[in-house]
Amino acid sequence: MTDKATIVVHSGDMDKLYSALIISTGALAMGMEASLYFTFWGLERLIKGKLEGGALSKMHLLGLGKWMVRRRMKAANVASLEKLLQDFKELGGKIIACEMTMQIMGIKRENLRQDLIDEYGAVGAYIQEARESNITLFI
Amino acid sequence: MADIKVDVRGETCPVPLVETRKALRKASPGDTVEIIGTHPASKKEIPMALKALGLKLVDIHEEGDVWKIRIGV
C-alpha cells in the first residue's frame, strides 16, 4: 500500500471544496501522494471561471452567508481555492475528471480547466487509486 | 550550501506546511531551510512532516507569537 490519500470531490459547495483541497495539499506536504476524483457538482467547479462559484453547504442564505464567510476568511488570510489547487499540482497531486458527469451535464474537455486535469476516467480510475491508498474520503 | 528563508508570518492552515514542503522540494542536499511563521498549529505540524519525510530539524525557536524552524536538507 502506498502512503496516499484519494478523495472523491462530489460536492461543489465552497466549504467542502476547501476541505478537500486542504486535506489533499496537507497530505502532499506531509510526504504522501494525493489524488482528487472530481465528479457531479464537484466537477462543475473545474469548469473555467466556476472555481469560486459554489454555495455554502449550510447557512448560504441566498449568498449573504457566503459573503460573510468569505469576508471572515479574508480577514483570517485564508488561501484562495486557486492557490490551493496550484499548490496541489506543484506538489505532485493528481486530478481525475469523471467522464460520465461530463456526458450527463454536457461538459466538453475544452470547457474544463485542462491545465489542472491529469486524466479523464470512470469508476475504475477511482478504484485503482483508492485500492492503493490508506486514506480515502468522499466529500 | 544555500540558506533558504520562507516567511509565512500571518498565513494560516495549510499555507505554512505547504510552503515548507515547496521550499524543501526545491532545496539541494546541504542547504538549510528556515521557516518563520505565526500559525500555532504549524509549529507542531512542520516537525511531524519532517519526521515523515526523514529530514532533520536543526532548531526550533519561539519569541512571542513568532516561531522559527531550521531544517537541514
Backbone of each chain as ProteinMPNN parsed JSONL, in Angstrom:
{"seq_chain_A": "MTDKATIVVHSGDMDKLYSALIISTGALAMGMEASLYFTFWGLERLIKGKLEGGALSKMHLLGLGKWMVRRRMKAANVASLEKLLQDFKELGGKIIACEMTMQIMGIKRENLRQDLIDEYGAVGAYIQEARESNITLFI", "coords_chain_A": {"N_chain_A": [[0.84, -1.206, 0.0], [0.511, 2.191, -0.832], [1.613, 5.27, 0.639], [-0.834, 7.212, 0.607], [-3.456, 9.547, -0.249], [-6.75, 9.508, -1.349], [-9.387, 11.287, -2.696], [-12.836, 11.62, -3.288], [-14.322, 14.179, -4.915], [-17.293, 15.22, -4.685], [-19.116, 17.127, -4.004], [-19.958, 20.486, -4.894], [-19.936, 22.586, -3.249], [-18.606, 25.506, -1.713], [-17.328, 25.445, 0.846], [-16.906, 22.72, 1.233], [-15.261, 22.086, -0.869], [-13.022, 23.498, -0.082], [-12.344, 21.904, 2.174], [-11.63, 19.465, 0.916], [-9.438, 20.294, -0.638], [-7.659, 21.355, 1.249], [-7.095, 19.133, 2.868], [-5.967, 17.39, 0.954], [-3.731, 18.836, -0.091], [-2.379, 19.129, 2.273], [-1.76, 16.449, 2.844], [0.047, 15.926, 0.754], [2.036, 17.757, 1.471], [2.949, 16.569, 3.756], [4.343, 14.471, 2.853], [2.935, 12.444, 1.575], [1.285, 10.804, -1.25], [-1.285, 12.156, -3.392], [-4.611, 12.07, -4.703], [-7.304, 13.499, -6.506], [-10.631, 12.936, -7.276], [-12.834, 14.267, -9.323], [-16.281, 14.638, -9.466], [-19.804, 14.803, -10.429], [-21.308, 17.555, -8.83], [-18.994, 18.536, -7.914], [-17.258, 18.413, -10.081], [-18.259, 20.46, -11.656], [-17.05, 22.705, -10.586], [-14.625, 22.734, -11.799], [-15.058, 23.747, -14.247], [-14.186, 26.292, -16.476], [-13.784, 29.399, -14.879], [-15.56, 28.873, -12.803], [-14.647, 28.1, -10.346], [-14.699, 29.416, -7.814], [-17.35, 29.623, -7.493], [-19.162, 28.144, -5.935], [-21.863, 27.417, -3.584], [-22.43, 27.913, -0.008], [-22.445, 25.054, 2.118], [-24.088, 25.067, 4.294], [-26.205, 27.551, 5.794], [-26.203, 29.349, 3.598], [-27.901, 31.329, 2.806], [-29.059, 32.677, 0.506], [-26.735, 33.67, -0.583], [-25.839, 35.611, 1.125], [-24.777, 34.523, 3.467], [-22.523, 33.25, 2.433], [-21.093, 35.452, 1.52], [-20.52, 36.672, 3.962], [-18.944, 34.696, 5.221], [-16.814, 34.56, 3.44], [-15.749, 37.081, 3.807], [-14.832, 36.882, 6.446], [-12.97, 34.882, 6.067], [-11.152, 36.175, 4.476], [-10.225, 38.094, 6.241], [-8.941, 36.409, 8.023], [-6.907, 35.626, 6.468], [-7.047, 33.384, 4.745], [-6.076, 31.064, 2.265], [-6.791, 31.292, -1.29], [-9.024, 29.233, -3.298], [-7.927, 28.808, -5.772], [-5.158, 29.189, -5.323], [-4.691, 27.008, -3.607], [-5.233, 24.883, -5.331], [-3.215, 25.255, -7.252], [-0.963, 24.864, -5.637], [-1.427, 22.21, -4.92], [-1.05, 20.93, -7.381], [1.612, 21.669, -7.89], [2.95, 20.272, -5.903], [2.759, 17.738, -6.818], [0.252, 16.497, -6.955], [-2.595, 14.619, -8.203], [-5.197, 15.008, -10.582], [-8.34, 13.8, -11.447], [-10.91, 13.728, -13.818], [-14.37, 13.04, -13.95], [-15.764, 11.172, -16.469], [-18.373, 10.341, -16.982], [-19.95, 12.203, -15.662], [-19.325, 14.396, -17.221], [-20.586, 13.682, -19.582], [-23.319, 13.495, -18.772], [-23.843, 16.098, -17.924], [-23.235, 17.515, -20.119], [-20.656, 18.574, -20.48], [-17.784, 19.667, -22.097], [-14.337, 18.775, -22.835], [-12.931, 21.095, -23.517], [-14.303, 23.002, -22.099], [-13.432, 22.713, -19.575], [-10.946, 23.181, -16.927], [-8.302, 22.404, -18.273], [-5.642, 22.678, -17.753], [-5.303, 21.795, -15.221], [-6.168, 19.18, -15.045], [-5.235, 15.779, -14.985], [-6.124, 13.378, -15.938], [-8.856, 11.692, -17.569], [-11.505, 9.875, -16.427], [-13.292, 6.884, -15.255], [-15.232, 4.943, -12.907], [-13.419, 2.873, -12.479], [-10.94, 4.137, -12.527], [-10.989, 5.583, -10.169], [-11.173, 3.462, -8.292], [-8.757, 2.116, -8.751], [-6.973, 4.045, -7.805], [-7.881, 4.278, -5.162], [-7.592, 1.727, -4.044], [-4.968, 1.499, -3.521], [-4.515, 3.32, -1.574], [-4.115, 4.653, 1.723], [-5.721, 6.466, 2.902], [-8.977, 7.343, 2.179], [-11.558, 9.421, 1.076], [-14.891, 10.748, 0.849], [-16.189, 13.577, -0.325]], "CA_chain_A": [[0.0, 0.0, 0.0], [1.252, 3.458, -0.893], [1.189, 6.298, 1.571], [-1.558, 8.026, -0.36], [-4.826, 9.966, 0.062], [-7.596, 9.661, -2.534], [-10.642, 11.922, -2.286], [-13.875, 11.878, -4.28], [-14.886, 15.522, -4.726], [-18.639, 15.115, -5.247], [-19.826, 18.379, -3.731], [-19.412, 21.717, -5.46], [-20.045, 23.648, -2.233], [-17.325, 26.156, -1.482], [-16.678, 24.987, 2.081], [-16.479, 21.323, 1.078], [-14.101, 22.107, -1.772], [-11.911, 23.877, 0.792], [-11.926, 20.734, 2.963], [-10.951, 18.508, 0.035], [-8.137, 20.821, -1.074], [-6.753, 21.498, 2.398], [-6.647, 17.789, 3.264], [-5.09, 16.779, -0.047], [-2.42, 19.521, -0.137], [-1.739, 18.777, 3.546], [-1.2, 15.107, 2.673], [1.246, 16.073, -0.093], [3.058, 18.474, 2.246], [3.496, 15.664, 4.759], [5.097, 13.4, 2.195], [2.095, 11.411, 0.957], [0.764, 11.104, -2.585], [-2.708, 12.517, -3.283], [-5.418, 12.124, -5.928], [-8.663, 14.025, -6.358], [-11.521, 12.473, -8.339], [-13.925, 15.245, -9.39], [-17.478, 14.103, -10.089], [-21.038, 15.558, -10.21], [-21.248, 19.008, -8.587], [-17.572, 18.859, -7.722], [-16.66, 18.637, -11.407], [-18.693, 21.789, -12.126], [-16.101, 23.723, -10.112], [-13.457, 22.74, -12.697], [-15.407, 24.461, -15.479], [-13.493, 27.588, -16.477], [-14.453, 30.534, -14.244], [-16.568, 28.472, -11.807], [-13.99, 27.549, -9.167], [-15.129, 30.062, -6.574], [-18.788, 29.859, -7.634], [-20.008, 27.256, -5.138], [-22.593, 27.954, -2.43], [-22.048, 27.33, 1.283], [-23.285, 23.87, 2.341], [-25.077, 25.466, 5.309], [-26.34, 28.997, 6.003], [-25.835, 30.108, 2.401], [-28.802, 32.493, 2.903], [-29.11, 33.33, -0.812], [-25.463, 34.335, -0.894], [-25.421, 36.505, 2.22], [-23.904, 33.723, 4.346], [-21.253, 33.05, 1.732], [-20.41, 36.751, 1.527], [-19.983, 36.884, 5.31], [-17.866, 33.726, 5.464], [-15.67, 34.97, 2.615], [-15.156, 38.25, 4.449], [-14.087, 36.378, 7.606], [-11.822, 34.127, 5.553], [-10.19, 37.164, 4.002], [-9.634, 38.685, 7.453], [-8.06, 35.389, 8.615], [-5.861, 35.384, 5.468], [-7.168, 32.015, 4.21], [-5.67, 30.987, 0.858], [-7.887, 31.112, -2.247], [-9.117, 27.882, -3.858], [-6.981, 28.767, -6.896], [-3.809, 28.96, -4.785], [-4.61, 25.635, -3.099], [-5.144, 23.98, -6.489], [-1.879, 25.405, -7.848], [-0.045, 24.186, -4.709], [-1.699, 20.773, -5.046], [-0.387, 20.474, -8.609], [3.065, 21.853, -7.769], [3.482, 19.223, -5.03], [2.635, 16.437, -7.487], [-1.091, 15.919, -6.832], [-3.2, 14.178, -9.466], [-6.629, 15.32, -10.703], [-9.064, 12.977, -12.413], [-12.26, 14.236, -14.088], [-15.316, 11.959, -14.222], [-16.284, 11.268, -17.838], [-19.824, 10.185, -17.004], [-20.504, 13.512, -15.292], [-19.177, 15.267, -18.395], [-21.63, 13.263, -20.517], [-24.633, 13.848, -18.225], [-24.01, 17.548, -17.819], [-22.87, 18.138, -21.393], [-19.421, 19.351, -20.318], [-16.727, 19.233, -23.013], [-12.991, 18.993, -22.298], [-12.49, 22.486, -23.695], [-14.956, 23.846, -21.092], [-12.809, 22.454, -18.276], [-9.586, 23.663, -16.659], [-7.423, 21.305, -18.715], [-4.32, 22.895, -17.17], [-5.245, 21.135, -13.914], [-6.62, 17.784, -15.112], [-4.225, 14.829, -15.447], [-6.708, 12.17, -16.506], [-10.308, 11.626, -17.645], [-11.719, 8.465, -16.125], [-14.557, 6.406, -14.704], [-15.11, 4.362, -11.571], [-12.196, 2.068, -12.408], [-9.804, 5.019, -12.214], [-11.061, 5.857, -8.73], [-10.853, 2.237, -7.538], [-7.314, 1.874, -8.864], [-6.306, 4.972, -6.883], [-8.309, 4.051, -3.775], [-7.136, 0.439, -3.518], [-3.584, 1.627, -3.052], [-4.46, 4.471, -0.67], [-4.502, 4.368, 3.099], [-6.793, 7.395, 3.272], [-9.877, 7.696, 1.082], [-12.694, 10.177, 1.6], [-15.936, 11.175, -0.094], [-16.584, 14.911, 0.173]], "C_chain_A": [[0.872, 1.252, 0.0], [0.739, 4.394, 0.191], [0.485, 7.367, 0.737], [-2.968, 8.365, 0.118], [-5.585, 10.154, -1.246], [-8.954, 10.194, -2.086], [-11.573, 12.055, -3.48], [-14.439, 13.258, -3.97], [-16.233, 15.533, -5.443], [-19.385, 16.434, -5.107], [-19.143, 19.557, -4.412], [-19.498, 22.872, -4.471], [-18.667, 24.198, -1.898], [-16.6, 25.594, -0.265], [-16.154, 23.559, 1.947], [-15.275, 21.221, 0.138], [-12.854, 22.541, -0.998], [-11.413, 22.666, 1.581], [-11.118, 19.77, 2.112], [-9.552, 19.005, -0.329], [-7.156, 20.983, 0.077], [-6.228, 20.125, 2.81], [-5.649, 17.236, 2.244], [-3.746, 17.503, -0.17], [-1.654, 19.246, 1.152], [-1.075, 17.415, 3.457], [0.088, 15.171, 1.844], [2.375, 16.714, 0.698], [3.693, 17.56, 3.275], [4.091, 14.404, 4.139], [4.267, 12.286, 1.597], [1.846, 11.76, -0.506], [-0.701, 11.496, -2.411], [-3.368, 12.567, -4.656], [-6.793, 12.673, -5.605], [-9.482, 13.571, -7.561], [-12.744, 13.383, -8.345], [-15.115, 14.67, -10.143], [-18.702, 14.96, -9.729], [-20.792, 17.046, -9.933], [-19.81, 19.459, -8.337], [-16.918, 19.194, -9.052], [-17.054, 19.996, -11.985], [-17.716, 22.894, -11.74], [-14.836, 23.762, -10.977], [-13.79, 23.299, -14.071], [-14.751, 25.844, -15.375], [-14.342, 28.684, -15.831], [-15.421, 30.179, -13.129], [-15.962, 28.02, -10.48], [-14.528, 28.112, -7.858], [-16.657, 30.206, -6.526], [-19.705, 29.021, -6.765], [-20.702, 27.974, -3.986], [-21.971, 27.42, -1.144], [-22.968, 26.137, 1.534], [-24.344, 24.127, 3.406], [-25.07, 26.987, 5.412], [-25.884, 29.826, 4.804], [-26.642, 31.416, 2.352], [-28.802, 33.341, 1.622], [-27.846, 34.133, -1.132], [-24.953, 35.229, 0.227], [-24.449, 35.781, 3.161], [-22.536, 33.534, 3.729], [-20.42, 34.341, 1.754], [-19.765, 37.003, 2.892], [-18.808, 35.966, 5.603], [-16.616, 34.122, 4.677], [-14.944, 36.159, 3.233], [-14.309, 37.833, 5.646], [-12.844, 35.615, 7.159], [-10.732, 35.078, 5.091], [-9.461, 37.788, 5.188], [-8.648, 37.712, 8.098], [-6.933, 34.999, 7.651], [-5.863, 33.943, 4.94], [-6.835, 32.041, 2.712], [-6.883, 30.808, -0.048], [-7.896, 29.662, -2.747], [-8.126, 27.73, -5.009], [-5.56, 28.503, -6.397], [-3.661, 27.516, -4.302], [-4.485, 24.629, -4.241], [-3.761, 24.044, -7.142], [-0.836, 24.708, -6.977], [-0.184, 22.672, -4.816], [-0.957, 20.205, -6.26], [1.132, 20.559, -8.473], [3.691, 20.739, -6.922], [3.219, 17.823, -5.588], [1.284, 15.764, -7.347], [-1.698, 15.614, -8.197], [-4.691, 14.489, -9.461], [-7.25, 14.493, -11.822], [-10.465, 13.565, -12.572], [-13.153, 13.076, -14.498], [-15.961, 12.156, -15.6], [-17.796, 11.149, -17.903], [-20.508, 11.499, -16.645], [-20.44, 14.456, -16.485], [-20.285, 14.981, -19.406], [-23.008, 13.745, -20.059], [-24.862, 15.357, -18.293], [-23.617, 18.28, -19.108], [-21.635, 19.024, -21.291], [-18.364, 18.787, -21.276], [-15.361, 19.532, -22.378], [-12.557, 20.449, -22.401], [-13.188, 23.465, -22.741], [-14.234, 23.77, -19.754], [-11.412, 23.048, -18.171], [-8.598, 22.543, -17.004], [-6.001, 21.447, -18.177], [-4.165, 22.139, -15.851], [-5.468, 19.63, -13.996], [-5.545, 16.871, -15.714], [-4.844, 13.695, -16.255], [-8.222, 12.304, -16.557], [-10.653, 10.17, -17.43], [-13.098, 8.166, -15.596], [-14.274, 5.732, -13.367], [-13.823, 3.535, -11.402], [-10.979, 2.896, -12.03], [-9.792, 5.336, -10.732], [-10.636, 4.626, -7.928], [-9.355, 1.938, -7.588], [-6.533, 2.778, -7.909], [-6.6, 4.577, -5.439], [-7.741, 2.757, -3.202], [-5.688, 0.499, -3.055], [-3.403, 2.831, -2.117], [-4.783, 4.041, 0.755], [-5.478, 5.396, 3.66], [-7.669, 7.564, 2.039], [-11.15, 8.299, 1.659], [-13.65, 10.534, 0.479], [-16.471, 12.513, 0.42], [-17.559, 15.574, -0.787]], "O_chain_A": [[1.848, 1.347, 0.745], [-0.418, 4.317, 0.604], [1.113, 8.296, 0.229], [-3.602, 7.566, 0.808], [-5.129, 10.865, -2.141], [-9.593, 9.62, -1.204], [-11.177, 12.533, -4.543], [-14.975, 13.483, -2.885], [-16.315, 15.816, -6.638], [-20.179, 16.812, -5.969], [-17.916, 19.621, -4.496], [-19.17, 24.009, -4.812], [-17.689, 23.455, -1.812], [-15.407, 25.299, -0.327], [-15.094, 23.225, 2.476], [-14.392, 20.383, 0.325], [-11.763, 22.019, -1.227], [-10.209, 22.422, 1.652], [-10.054, 19.309, 2.524], [-8.594, 18.232, -0.329], [-5.955, 20.773, -0.094], [-5.035, 19.976, 3.074], [-4.615, 16.684, 2.617], [-2.718, 16.848, -0.338], [-0.427, 19.141, 1.137], [0.045, 17.235, 3.935], [1.09, 14.547, 2.192], [3.525, 16.284, 0.616], [4.854, 17.75, 3.636], [4.311, 13.404, 4.821], [4.818, 11.28, 1.152], [2.154, 12.865, -0.951], [-1.297, 11.193, -1.378], [-2.783, 13.034, -5.633], [-7.376, 12.357, -4.568], [-9.095, 13.784, -8.71], [-13.598, 13.28, -7.464], [-14.995, 14.264, -11.299], [-18.628, 15.767, -8.803], [-20.133, 17.72, -10.726], [-19.469, 20.626, -8.529], [-16.126, 20.131, -9.149], [-16.278, 20.612, -12.717], [-17.564, 23.886, -12.454], [-14.062, 24.715, -10.897], [-12.938, 23.332, -14.959], [-14.765, 26.475, -14.318], [-15.5, 28.87, -16.205], [-16.047, 31.07, -12.556], [-16.692, 27.6, -9.581], [-14.78, 27.369, -6.91], [-17.192, 30.841, -5.617], [-20.924, 29.172, -6.848], [-20.219, 28.986, -3.477], [-21.083, 26.569, -1.189], [-24.151, 26.195, 1.2], [-25.386, 23.472, 3.415], [-24.054, 27.632, 5.15], [-25.258, 30.874, 4.966], [-26.145, 32.456, 1.921], [-28.574, 34.55, 1.657], [-27.886, 35.132, -1.851], [-23.769, 35.564, 0.27], [-23.442, 36.343, 3.591], [-21.515, 33.642, 4.407], [-19.21, 34.315, 1.978], [-18.632, 37.476, 2.982], [-17.798, 36.395, 6.163], [-15.498, 34.029, 5.185], [-13.716, 36.25, 3.199], [-13.211, 38.351, 5.85], [-11.794, 35.695, 7.797], [-9.544, 34.824, 5.287], [-8.247, 37.987, 5.152], [-7.635, 38.134, 8.656], [-6.104, 34.148, 7.973], [-4.804, 33.358, 4.717], [-7.266, 32.939, 1.989], [-7.891, 30.24, 0.371], [-6.895, 28.954, -2.632], [-7.552, 26.658, -5.204], [-4.838, 27.69, -6.975], [-2.641, 26.874, -4.551], [-3.739, 23.654, -4.146], [-3.205, 23.019, -7.536], [0.064, 24.045, -7.491], [0.808, 21.944, -4.803], [-0.326, 19.151, -6.184], [1.853, 19.649, -8.883], [4.817, 20.313, -7.181], [3.437, 16.83, -4.893], [1.174, 14.564, -7.598], [-1.372, 16.247, -9.201], [-5.373, 14.266, -8.46], [-6.778, 14.477, -12.958], [-11.131, 13.866, -11.581], [-12.752, 12.228, -15.295], [-16.613, 13.168, -15.858], [-18.439, 11.762, -18.756], [-21.517, 11.867, -17.246], [-21.373, 15.22, -16.736], [-20.85, 15.896, -20.007], [-23.767, 14.322, -20.837], [-25.938, 15.821, -18.671], [-23.663, 19.508, -19.174], [-21.56, 20.081, -21.918], [-18.085, 17.589, -21.27], [-15.232, 20.404, -21.518], [-11.904, 20.979, -21.503], [-12.747, 24.603, -22.578], [-14.394, 24.643, -18.901], [-10.778, 23.374, -19.175], [-8.123, 21.828, -16.121], [-5.243, 20.477, -18.142], [-3.048, 21.871, -15.409], [-5.016, 18.885, -13.127], [-5.016, 17.139, -16.792], [-4.202, 13.12, -17.134], [-8.817, 12.952, -15.695], [-10.161, 9.305, -18.155], [-13.957, 9.042, -15.494], [-13.214, 5.926, -12.772], [-13.225, 3.507, -10.326], [-10.097, 2.431, -11.309], [-8.735, 5.359, -10.101], [-9.836, 4.731, -6.999], [-8.76, 1.552, -6.582], [-5.563, 2.349, -7.284], [-5.702, 4.543, -4.597], [-7.441, 2.688, -2.01], [-5.237, -0.352, -2.287], [-2.285, 3.299, -1.898], [-5.623, 3.167, 0.97], [-6.003, 5.224, 4.76], [-7.165, 7.894, 0.966], [-11.741, 7.767, 2.599], [-13.266, 10.612, -0.688], [-17.121, 12.574, 1.464], [-18.002, 16.696, -0.54]]}, "seq_chain_B": "MADIKVDVRGETCPVPLVETRKALRKASPGDTVEIIGTHPASKKEIPMALKALGLKLVDIHEEGDVWKIRIGV", "coords_chain_B": {"N_chain_B": [[25.329, 24.979, -0.735], [23.108, 26.584, 0.305], [21.201, 29.073, 2.096], [18.007, 28.991, 2.701], [15.175, 31.032, 3.034], [11.884, 31.147, 4.323], [9.093, 33.051, 4.637], [6.256, 32.946, 6.421], [4.665, 34.433, 8.037], [1.628, 35.413, 9.512], [0.17, 33.817, 7.809], [-2.242, 31.164, 7.4], [-3.588, 27.815, 8.108], [-3.609, 25.678, 5.233], [-1.183, 26.821, 4.635], [1.508, 27.446, 5.806], [2.605, 24.863, 6.154], [2.457, 23.809, 3.564], [4.008, 25.653, 2.096], [6.446, 25.161, 3.302], [6.987, 22.551, 2.465], [7.129, 22.998, -0.303], [9.438, 24.584, -0.44], [11.317, 22.782, 0.544], [11.323, 20.84, -1.424], [12.554, 22.204, -3.472], [15.051, 22.667, -2.497], [18.579, 21.816, -2.251], [20.719, 19.008, -1.366], [22.42, 19.593, 1.653], [21.696, 22.203, 1.895], [20.129, 24.721, 3.994], [16.942, 25.216, 5.33], [14.918, 27.765, 6.45], [12.075, 28.446, 8.269], [9.784, 30.95, 9.008], [7.168, 31.84, 11.066], [3.727, 32.376, 12.253], [1.468, 30.906, 12.748], [-0.048, 28.865, 15.084], [-0.607, 25.982, 15.107], [0.938, 25.028, 13.02], [3.52, 25.09, 13.956], [3.719, 22.781, 15.383], [3.009, 20.917, 13.458], [4.838, 21.071, 11.309], [7.33, 19.943, 12.305], [6.304, 17.3, 12.555], [5.813, 16.634, 9.889], [8.436, 16.721, 8.944], [9.573, 14.559, 10.217], [8.148, 12.474, 8.998], [9.128, 12.798, 6.442], [11.727, 12.19, 6.769], [13.641, 14.124, 7.384], [15.96, 16.48, 8.898], [15.391, 18.242, 11.844], [16.822, 21.12, 12.731], [16.736, 23.269, 14.495], [14.405, 24.796, 16.72], [12.645, 27.644, 17.548], [11.232, 30.137, 19.568], [9.659, 33.275, 19.842], [7.703, 35.349, 21.503], [4.797, 35.576, 19.597], [5.912, 34.601, 17.369], [7.489, 32.02, 15.57], [10.456, 30.144, 14.681], [11.764, 27.796, 12.503], [14.392, 25.678, 11.795], [15.708, 23.731, 9.214], [17.562, 20.946, 8.144], [18.682, 19.882, 5.008]], "CA_chain_B": [[25.017, 25.185, 0.691], [22.336, 27.829, 0.393], [20.345, 29.277, 3.264], [16.723, 29.411, 2.117], [14.26, 31.556, 4.058], [10.476, 31.182, 3.935], [8.361, 33.872, 5.601], [4.815, 32.674, 6.368], [4.017, 35.143, 9.151], [0.266, 35.845, 9.177], [-0.514, 32.805, 6.982], [-2.938, 30.16, 8.197], [-3.679, 26.44, 7.603], [-2.42, 24.834, 5.362], [-0.12, 27.502, 3.883], [2.878, 27.261, 6.313], [3.026, 23.479, 5.893], [2.603, 23.65, 2.114], [5.167, 26.448, 1.654], [7.628, 24.437, 3.798], [7.205, 21.41, 1.557], [7.556, 23.534, -1.599], [10.831, 25.016, -0.293], [12.154, 21.585, 0.73], [11.445, 20.162, -2.726], [13.457, 22.967, -4.335], [16.374, 22.733, -1.863], [19.561, 20.777, -2.599], [21.354, 18.449, -0.176], [23.393, 20.502, 2.27], [21.042, 23.503, 2.135], [19.337, 24.894, 5.212], [15.689, 25.934, 5.084], [14.407, 28.385, 7.678], [10.682, 28.867, 8.146], [9.391, 31.865, 10.075], [5.712, 31.935, 10.99], [2.968, 32.724, 13.463], [0.326, 29.996, 12.898], [0.371, 27.984, 16.178], [-0.648, 24.545, 14.81], [2.027, 24.683, 12.089], [4.746, 24.897, 14.744], [3.73, 21.356, 15.757], [2.83, 20.073, 12.27], [6.043, 21.046, 10.468], [8.207, 18.86, 12.787], [5.703, 15.999, 12.236], [6.068, 16.411, 8.457], [9.877, 16.456, 8.776], [9.789, 13.182, 10.663], [7.616, 11.616, 7.935], [9.974, 12.956, 5.252], [13.084, 11.766, 7.121], [14.544, 15.277, 7.367], [16.469, 16.842, 10.218], [15.036, 19.512, 12.483], [18.063, 21.635, 13.316], [16.456, 24.144, 15.634], [13.086, 25.42, 16.779], [12.88, 28.797, 18.405], [9.993, 30.913, 19.644], [9.772, 34.572, 20.511], [6.349, 35.9, 21.461], [3.925, 34.793, 18.721], [6.658, 34.209, 16.161], [8.402, 30.862, 15.689], [11.41, 29.918, 13.597], [12.164, 26.395, 12.435], [15.507, 25.469, 10.864], [15.695, 22.354, 8.702], [18.727, 20.519, 7.357], [18.237, 19.057, 3.871]], "C_chain_B": [[24.286, 26.515, 0.873], [21.514, 27.872, 1.677], [19.025, 29.846, 2.745], [15.775, 29.861, 3.226], [12.83, 31.611, 3.512], [9.721, 31.945, 5.027], [6.869, 33.62, 5.445], [4.112, 33.321, 7.57], [2.647, 35.645, 8.69], [-0.502, 34.842, 8.323], [-1.132, 31.745, 7.887], [-2.97, 28.807, 7.472], [-4.18, 26.414, 6.164], [-1.163, 25.503, 4.818], [1.291, 27.293, 4.484], [3.453, 25.871, 6.003], [3.333, 23.279, 4.406], [3.829, 24.428, 1.605], [6.477, 25.803, 2.135], [7.984, 23.317, 2.833], [7.697, 21.887, 0.185], [9.032, 23.934, -1.538], [11.76, 23.805, -0.171], [12.366, 20.839, -0.584], [12.446, 20.862, -3.635], [14.885, 22.967, -3.793], [17.268, 21.578, -2.317], [20.176, 20.225, -1.311], [22.444, 19.387, 0.351], [22.813, 21.879, 2.557], [20.365, 23.515, 3.507], [18.091, 25.69, 4.845], [15.201, 26.473, 6.423], [13.0, 28.912, 7.441], [10.378, 29.797, 9.317], [7.891, 32.091, 9.961], [5.059, 32.256, 12.313], [1.811, 31.747, 13.718], [0.674, 28.915, 13.931], [0.41, 26.489, 15.816], [0.514, 24.126, 13.91], [3.338, 24.438, 12.82], [4.862, 23.427, 15.175], [3.734, 20.468, 14.513], [4.084, 19.978, 11.41], [7.038, 19.994, 10.993], [7.647, 17.458, 12.507], [5.96, 15.637, 10.769], [7.531, 16.053, 8.232], [10.199, 15.02, 9.154], [9.34, 12.208, 9.562], [8.512, 11.657, 6.696], [11.417, 12.512, 5.512], [14.092, 12.904, 7.066], [14.868, 15.735, 8.788], [16.013, 18.229, 10.662], [16.286, 20.004, 13.211], [17.762, 22.425, 14.583], [15.021, 24.663, 15.556], [13.143, 26.465, 17.889], [11.618, 29.644, 18.407], [10.229, 32.22, 20.401], [8.434, 35.273, 20.397], [5.474, 35.003, 20.603], [4.67, 34.226, 17.517], [7.568, 33.023, 16.45], [9.291, 30.76, 14.461], [11.824, 28.459, 13.635], [13.269, 26.273, 11.393], [15.607, 23.99, 10.508], [16.951, 22.087, 7.888], [18.269, 19.589, 6.248], [19.308, 18.018, 3.511]], "O_chain_B": [[24.789, 27.44, 1.511], [21.181, 26.839, 2.258], [18.935, 31.023, 2.397], [15.593, 29.166, 4.225], [12.596, 32.062, 2.391], [9.709, 31.538, 6.188], [6.273, 34.031, 4.449], [3.098, 32.819, 8.054], [2.521, 36.229, 7.613], [-1.708, 35.0, 8.13], [-0.633, 31.46, 8.976], [-2.447, 28.672, 6.366], [-5.153, 27.115, 5.887], [-0.17, 24.822, 4.562], [2.21, 26.984, 3.724], [4.621, 25.729, 5.64], [4.335, 22.664, 4.042], [4.592, 23.921, 0.782], [7.497, 25.89, 1.452], [9.14, 23.16, 2.44], [8.572, 21.264, -0.417], [9.79, 23.66, -2.468], [12.861, 23.806, -0.72], [13.435, 20.281, -0.832], [13.105, 20.227, -4.458], [15.828, 23.236, -4.536], [16.789, 20.515, -2.71], [20.156, 20.896, -0.279], [23.27, 19.898, -0.405], [23.36, 22.636, 3.359], [20.073, 22.472, 4.091], [18.165, 26.7, 4.145], [15.086, 25.734, 7.401], [12.762, 29.714, 6.538], [10.674, 29.479, 10.469], [7.391, 32.481, 8.906], [5.717, 32.392, 13.345], [1.23, 31.762, 14.804], [1.588, 28.123, 13.698], [1.362, 25.799, 16.18], [1.017, 23.008, 14.019], [4.175, 23.665, 12.356], [5.966, 22.9, 15.314], [4.366, 19.412, 14.495], [4.367, 18.922, 10.843], [7.553, 19.213, 10.192], [8.413, 16.529, 12.251], [6.28, 14.493, 10.446], [7.837, 15.179, 7.421], [10.996, 14.352, 8.495], [10.045, 11.253, 9.235], [8.637, 10.66, 5.985], [12.231, 12.462, 4.59], [15.26, 12.688, 6.741], [14.154, 15.424, 9.741], [16.213, 19.231, 9.975], [16.744, 19.39, 14.175], [18.434, 22.276, 15.603], [14.497, 24.93, 14.475], [13.616, 26.21, 18.997], [11.003, 29.847, 17.36], [10.893, 32.261, 21.436], [8.065, 35.742, 19.32], [5.405, 33.798, 20.841], [4.107, 33.456, 16.738], [8.314, 33.013, 17.429], [8.945, 31.213, 13.37], [12.196, 27.943, 14.69], [13.11, 26.705, 10.251], [15.592, 23.119, 11.379], [17.351, 22.898, 7.051], [17.553, 18.621, 6.501], [19.118, 17.232, 2.583]]}, "name": "protein", "num_of_chains": 2, "seq": "MTDKATIVVHSGDMDKLYSALIISTGALAMGMEASLYFTFWGLERLIKGKLEGGALSKMHLLGLGKWMVRRRMKAANVASLEKLLQDFKELGGKIIACEMTMQIMGIKRENLRQDLIDEYGAVGAYIQEARESNITLFIMADIKVDVRGETCPVPLVETRKALRKASPGDTVEIIGTHPASKKEIPMALKALGLKLVDIHEEGDVWKIRIGV"}
